[in-house]
Amino acid sequence: MSLPAMTGVGRLTGDPELRFTQAGKAVASIPLAFNSRRLNQQTQQWEDGDTFFVRGTVWERLAENATETLSKGMEVLVSGELRTERWEKDGQKHERPALLIRSIAPNLAYAVAQVSKDAASQQTGQGGQRQGTQQRPQGQQQYRQGPPPQDDPWATGPNEPPF
C-alpha cells in the first residue's frame, strides 16, 4: 500500500535547514503550515480555521535549490507523501507527521520569480540528471521516463482531454 499523497498551498514557518548525510547527500528540513483561511460573508473579514503544521523533507538537488530559493514566510505550492516520523528520546517514544516533498515552488500569486537553471542542470542538460547515476534515499520512487503507455488517456491528443 502506498503512502497518502498531499498537494497543497502552505507557508514556510522557518527557513529551510540544509544538512548533509555521512554519504554526502544533501537533505533539507522545511517547516510548513497549512490552514483553512476563509472569508466570513457577514463581517467581510478573513478568519483562520484549523492549522496543520508539518516538517517537510527534501533530498539532493531539490534540497539545495529549495534552501537557496525559499525563506520563512513564503507561500509555496508543495506536493509529496505523508508519513510518520518516530524516534525515542530519554526513554520516551515520540512521533509526528512528516512530509516527504517531491515538488515545491513559490506561489506566483504572491511573488515574482526569476527562474534559472542550477549549475548541475547547465552541466548535464535540461533535466540535470546523468542517466543511471542519481541515487535516491530509501523509499523514493523511480519515475518512468520515455513515451507514455498506450493505455494513457492523456496521450490521446495534443489539445483535447479524453472526456
Order of alpha helices (4+ residues) and beta strands (2+ residues): beta-beta-beta-beta-beta-beta-alpha-beta-beta-alpha
